[in-house]
């Protein structure tokens, strides 16, 4: 017999900011009961379906719901929890997804500007372009309007010769802005700073936000999360190596260009999130 799980939560993120750690923690706390889709293609394609064509909004919402419905089908009677980690660019479509699932909890994972930019530009060489996902549209004739607007607003110069490093920082800032705007206007969502992981998952997010009342979340589930978040969240031959925070190292090793780009384009968004959530 096939049943359909409703989504317990959506995870949006800035990219290279700890979102894989979050997804791993969600998958681990009760693995026999939990399904986690990590940056699966169908949801984000459905969310972006109307980007380049006229769409009926109601049909667009139906499409998103249908995709999530199909991905939530299960013949396993033990499965109870369903989570989606969305690609970073999907953060620009938070409001669209929330129209389809207005009552489903969501969060946005972000990180200190210098640290996250270091993760994108870890092999940075002055004068050479940064080859990273954040720069996919850097040389495109059709750069995203929000990225171009942010660069012009900050520099006050429509002809500002933005470098690939600065463009990366500006792109990341637009993701933060989309998430913060939805959080602030709707009063929904949680903004999760990388520095609070994994404790915030255990203390707040999973038991008090993502799971419905009466769900089991005790010492066994906590230890499952501690175990999986104590090793590197990504593979590359390090899957069993003990995880240690690299924040201090990134701050220390960051090139002045990285610090400057982070301060100019990304720091204002980071500060806005922090100052708002600390009120």
C-alpha positions as CSV (number, residue, x, y, z in Angstrom):
1,X,0.0,0.0,0.0
2,X,1.3,3.4,-1.0
3,X,1.1,6.4,1.3
4,X,2.1,10.0,0.8
5,X,4.4,11.9,3.2
6,X,3.9,15.6,3.5
7,X,7.1,17.7,3.7
8,X,8.3,18.4,7.2
9,X,10.7,21.1,6.1
10,X,12.6,22.8,3.3
11,X,16.2,23.8,3.6
12,X,17.5,26.8,1.6
13,X,21.1,28.0,1.7
14,X,23.7,30.4,0.6
15,X,26.0,27.6,-0.8
16,X,29.2,26.3,0.8
17,X,27.8,27.3,4.1
18,X,27.0,24.1,6.1
19,X,23.8,23.0,4.3
20,X,25.1,19.5,3.6
21,X,25.8,19.2,7.4
22,X,22.1,20.1,7.9
23,X,20.9,17.5,5.3
24,X,23.1,14.8,6.8
25,X,21.8,15.6,10.3
26,X,18.2,15.3,9.1
27,X,18.9,12.0,7.3
28,X,20.6,10.6,10.4
29,X,18.4,11.3,13.4
30,X,15.9,8.6,12.5
31,X,17.1,7.0,9.3
32,X,14.5,4.3,9.1
33,X,11.7,6.9,9.3
34,X,13.3,9.7,7.2
35,X,13.7,10.6,3.6
36,X,15.9,13.6,2.6
37,X,16.2,14.9,-1.0
38,X,19.4,16.8,-1.3
39,X,19.4,19.2,-4.2
40,X,17.2,16.9,-6.3
41,X,16.4,18.4,-9.7
42,X,12.6,18.2,-10.0
43,X,11.6,20.6,-7.2
44,X,13.8,23.5,-8.3
45,X,12.8,23.0,-12.0
46,X,9.2,23.2,-11.0
47,X,9.8,26.3,-9.0
48,X,11.6,28.0,-12.0
49,X,9.1,26.7,-14.6
50,X,7.7,30.2,-15.2
51,X,11.0,32.1,-15.4
52,X,11.0,32.3,-19.2
53,X,7.3,32.0,-20.2
54,X,3.9,33.3,-19.3
55,X,2.3,31.1,-16.6
56,X,-1.0,30.7,-14.9
57,X,0.0,31.1,-11.2
58,X,-2.6,28.5,-10.0
59,X,-1.3,25.9,-12.4
60,X,2.3,26.7,-11.5
61,X,1.5,26.1,-7.8
62,X,-0.3,22.8,-8.8
63,X,2.8,21.7,-10.6
64,X,5.0,22.3,-7.6
65,X,2.6,20.5,-5.3
66,X,2.4,17.6,-7.8
67,X,6.2,17.2,-7.9
68,X,6.5,17.2,-4.1
69,X,3.5,14.8,-3.9
70,X,5.2,12.3,-6.2
71,X,8.5,12.5,-4.4
72,X,6.7,11.9,-1.1
73,X,5.0,8.6,-2.1
74,X,6.2,5.6,-0.1
75,X,5.4,1.9,0.2
76,X,7.5,1.7,3.4
77,X,5.2,1.9,6.5
78,X,8.2,3.1,8.6
79,X,8.8,6.3,6.6
80,X,7.3,9.3,8.4
81,X,9.5,12.3,7.7
82,X,10.2,14.1,4.4
83,X,12.7,16.9,3.9
84,X,14.1,18.8,0.9
85,X,17.4,20.6,0.7
86,X,16.9,22.9,-2.3
87,X,19.8,24.1,-4.6
88,X,21.1,27.5,-3.5
89,X,19.7,29.3,-6.6
90,X,16.3,28.0,-5.5
91,X,16.5,30.5,-2.6
92,X,15.3,33.1,-5.1
93,X,12.0,31.1,-5.3
94,X,11.2,30.8,-1.6
95,X,8.1,32.9,-2.0
96,X,6.9,30.7,-4.9
97,X,7.4,27.5,-2.9
98,X,5.7,29.0,0.1
99,X,2.6,29.7,-2.0
100,X,2.4,25.9,-2.6
101,X,3.3,25.0,1.0
102,X,2.5,28.0,3.2
103,X,2.4,26.0,6.4
104,X,5.6,24.0,5.9
105,X,8.6,25.1,8.0
106,X,11.7,26.3,6.2
107,X,15.1,27.6,7.0
108,X,18.0,29.4,5.4
109,X,21.6,28.5,6.2
110,X,24.2,31.2,5.8
111,X,27.8,31.8,6.9
112,X,30.3,34.6,7.8
113,X,31.0,36.5,4.5
114,X,34.8,36.0,4.4
115,X,34.4,32.3,5.3
116,X,31.8,31.5,2.7
117,X,33.6,33.5,0.0
118,X,36.8,31.6,0.9
119,X,35.0,28.3,0.3
120,X,34.0,29.5,-3.2
121,X,37.4,31.0,-4.0
122,X,39.6,28.6,-2.2
123,X,42.2,28.6,-5.0
124,X,42.1,32.3,-5.6
125,X,44.9,33.9,-7.5
126,X,44.9,37.7,-7.9
127,X,44.1,38.7,-11.4
128,X,42.6,35.4,-12.5
129,X,38.9,34.6,-12.7
130,X,37.2,32.7,-9.9
131,X,36.0,29.4,-11.2
132,X,33.0,28.6,-9.0
133,X,29.2,28.0,-9.3
134,X,28.6,31.5,-8.0
135,X,30.0,32.8,-11.2
136,X,28.0,30.8,-13.7
137,X,26.4,34.0,-15.1
138,X,29.4,36.3,-14.7
139,X,30.1,36.5,-18.4
140,X,26.5,36.0,-19.5
141,X,24.7,38.6,-21.6
142,X,21.7,37.9,-19.5
143,X,23.0,38.3,-15.9
144,X,20.3,38.1,-13.2
145,X,18.7,41.5,-12.7
146,X,18.9,41.3,-8.9
147,X,22.7,40.7,-9.0
148,X,23.2,43.6,-11.4
149,X,21.0,45.9,-9.3
150,X,22.8,45.0,-6.2
151,X,26.2,45.8,-7.7
152,X,24.9,49.2,-9.1
153,X,23.3,50.1,-5.8
154,X,26.4,49.4,-3.7
155,X,29.0,50.9,-6.2
156,X,26.7,53.7,-7.4
157,X,28.3,53.2,-10.8
158,X,26.4,51.4,-13.7
159,X,29.7,50.8,-15.4
160,X,31.6,49.5,-12.4
161,X,34.1,46.9,-13.7
162,X,33.1,44.1,-11.3
163,X,35.6,41.3,-10.9
164,X,34.6,37.7,-10.8
165,X,35.4,37.6,-7.1
166,X,33.1,40.6,-6.5
167,X,30.4,39.1,-8.7
168,X,30.5,35.9,-6.7
169,X,30.0,37.9,-3.5
170,X,27.2,39.9,-5.0
171,X,25.4,36.7,-6.2
172,X,25.7,35.3,-2.7
173,X,24.3,38.5,-1.2
174,X,21.2,38.3,-3.4
175,X,20.5,34.8,-2.0
176,X,20.7,36.2,1.5
177,X,18.5,39.1,0.6
178,X,15.8,36.9,-0.9
179,X,15.7,34.6,2.2
180,X,15.8,37.6,4.6
181,X,13.0,39.4,2.7
182,X,10.7,36.4,2.9
183,X,11.6,35.8,6.5
184,X,10.9,39.4,7.4
185,X,7.8,40.0,5.4
186,X,6.0,36.7,6.2
187,X,7.2,36.1,9.7
188,X,8.1,32.5,8.8
189,X,11.3,30.6,8.4
190,X,14.4,30.4,10.5
191,X,17.8,32.0,9.6
192,X,20.5,29.5,10.6
193,X,24.1,30.8,11.1
194,X,26.7,28.2,10.3
195,X,28.4,28.9,13.6
196,X,25.4,27.5,15.5
197,X,25.6,24.1,13.8
198,X,25.1,21.3,14.7
199,X,23.7,22.2,18.1
200,X,20.8,24.3,16.8
201,X,19.6,21.2,14.9
202,X,19.5,19.2,18.1
203,X,18.2,21.9,20.5
204,X,15.7,23.7,18.3
205,X,15.2,23.0,14.6
206,X,14.4,19.3,14.5
207,X,12.5,18.7,17.7
208,X,10.7,22.1,18.0
209,X,10.4,23.3,14.5
210,X,10.5,20.6,11.8
211,X,8.8,17.7,13.7
212,X,5.1,17.7,14.6
213,X,4.2,17.5,18.3
214,X,4.5,14.0,19.8
215,X,7.3,12.9,17.5
216,X,10.1,10.8,19.0
217,X,13.3,12.8,19.5
218,X,15.5,11.6,22.3
219,X,19.0,10.5,23.2
220,X,19.2,7.9,20.4
221,X,18.3,10.5,17.7
222,X,20.7,13.1,19.2
223,X,23.6,10.6,19.2
224,X,22.8,9.7,15.6
225,X,23.1,13.4,14.6
226,X,26.3,13.8,16.7
227,X,27.8,10.8,14.9
228,X,27.2,12.0,11.4
229,X,28.0,15.6,12.0
230,X,31.3,14.7,13.6
231,X,32.8,13.8,10.3
232,X,33.2,15.7,7.1
233,X,29.8,16.4,5.5
234,X,31.2,16.0,2.0
235,X,33.1,13.0,0.7
236,X,36.2,13.3,-1.5
237,X,38.0,10.6,0.5
238,X,37.4,12.3,3.9
239,X,34.1,10.8,4.8
240,X,35.4,9.1,7.9
241,X,37.7,11.9,9.0
242,X,36.8,13.8,12.1
243,X,35.3,17.1,11.3
244,X,36.8,20.3,12.7
245,X,35.6,23.8,12.1
246,X,37.8,25.6,9.5
247,X,36.3,29.1,10.3
248,X,39.4,30.4,12.0
249,X,41.7,29.1,9.3
250,X,39.6,30.7,6.6
251,X,39.7,34.0,8.3
252,X,43.4,33.9,8.8
253,X,44.2,32.7,5.2
254,X,41.8,34.9,3.3
255,X,43.5,37.1,0.7
256,X,42.9,40.9,1.1
257,X,40.9,40.8,-2.2
258,X,38.5,38.2,-0.7
259,X,38.1,40.3,2.5
260,X,37.5,43.4,0.5
261,X,34.8,41.8,-1.8
262,X,33.1,40.2,1.2
263,X,33.0,43.5,3.1
264,X,31.7,45.5,0.1
265,X,29.0,43.2,-1.3
266,X,28.2,40.5,1.3
267,X,28.7,41.9,4.7
268,X,25.6,44.3,4.6
269,X,23.3,41.3,4.0
270,X,24.9,39.3,6.8
271,X,24.6,42.2,9.2
272,X,21.0,42.8,8.3
273,X,20.1,39.2,9.1
274,X,21.9,39.3,12.4
275,X,20.6,42.6,13.6
276,X,17.0,41.7,12.8
277,X,17.1,38.2,14.4
278,X,18.8,39.6,17.5
279,X,16.0,42.1,18.2
